[in-house]
Amino acid sequence: MKRILNKQRVRGKDKYLVCWKGFTTESNTWEGRENLKNAKKAIEEFEKEYWRDIEDVVRQECEKGMFKRGELPGRFTTRKLFG
């Protein structure tokens, strides 16, 4: 494994997009945590970077005044339509 590129949740389980060493990007695969037991350090590094990026987006949107403090921007936000 070269590195982890992305993360998604499928049926309540985390899946990671893995870039494999020596292969092209077409060979990247989505793998569950159970298939990455030997990559704990890579998962931890990815998770730190992933949450840091989310915090940066939230902070930038709050500074622009587009969202209230504590409200998540864009695709993370649900809005109350009635009442």
C-alpha positions in Angstrom: 0.0 0.0 0.0 1.2 3.5 -0.9 -1.3 5.6 0.9 -5.0 6.2 1.7 -6.8 8.7 -0.5 -10.3 9.0 0.8 -12.9 7.5 3.1 -16.6 6.7 2.9 -19.2 4.9 5.1 -21.0 2.0 3.6 -23.7 0.2 5.6 -22.2 1.5 8.8 -18.6 0.5 8.1 -15.7 2.7 7.0 -14.2 2.0 3.6 -10.9 3.6 2.6 -9.7 4.3 -1.0 -6.3 2.8 -1.2 -3.5 3.7 -3.6 -1.4 0.7 -4.2 2.4 1.0 -4.6 3.6 0.1 -8.1 0.1 0.4 -9.7 -1.7 3.1 -11.6 -4.7 5.0 -10.3 -7.1 2.7 -12.1 -6.0 0.0 -9.6 -7.1 2.0 -6.5 -9.6 0.0 -4.5 -12.1 0.6 -1.7 -11.1 -1.6 1.3 -12.7 -2.1 4.7 -10.7 -1.6 7.9 -10.7 -5.4 8.4 -8.6 -5.7 5.2 -6.1 -3.1 6.3 -4.9 -4.6 9.6 -1.3 -4.0 8.7 -1.9 -0.4 7.9 -2.9 1.1 11.2 -0.4 3.9 11.0 -1.6 4.9 7.6 -5.2 4.9 8.8 -4.3 7.0 11.8 -2.4 9.6 9.7 -5.3 9.8 7.2 -7.9 10.2 9.9 -5.9 13.1 11.5 -5.6 14.8 8.1 -9.3 14.1 7.2 -10.7 15.7 10.4 -8.2 18.6 10.2 -9.5 19.4 6.7 -13.2 19.2 7.9 -12.4 21.6 10.7 -10.7 24.0 8.3 -13.8 24.0 6.0 -16.1 24.7 9.0 -13.9 27.5 10.3 -13.7 29.2 6.9 -17.4 29.0 6.4 -18.1 30.4 9.8 -15.6 33.3 9.2 -17.5 34.2 6.0 -20.7 34.4 8.1 -22.5 31.9 5.9 -23.2 29.5 8.8 -23.8 29.7 12.5 -21.1 28.4 14.8 -21.6 24.7 15.2 -23.6 24.3 12.0 -21.9 22.2 9.3 -21.6 23.7 5.8 -22.8 22.4 2.5 -23.5 18.7 2.1 -23.3 18.2 5.9 -26.2 20.5 6.6 -29.9 19.7 6.8 -32.3 22.6 6.8 -35.7 22.9 8.5 -38.2 23.5 5.8 -41.4 23.9 7.8 -42.3 25.2 11.3 
